Amino acid sequence: MQGMRTRQMSQALTDLMAAASKLEMSPADAEAQRRSFVYGNTRIENSHITRDMVDEIAEDMADRAS
């Protein structure tokens, strides 16, 4: 029973990965995902980090780059 369930999950995951590989993200979606990743990873190390802080720093970095 466990083996069949694992195969079903593996196939479902394989199908999701195949579908995701065909998606094209807009620049805005990619930026939102990047910020979410940064927030999630920094929050693990520092519980005082907020989404607003990540957004503020990202905006500051974008201004400096242009």
Secondary structure as GFF3:
##gff-version 3
##sequence-region A 1 66
A	DSSP	alpha_helix	2	21	.	.	.	ID=ss1
A	DSSP	alpha_helix	27	45	.	.	.	ID=ss2
A	DSSP	alpha_helix	51	65	.	.	.	ID=ss3
###
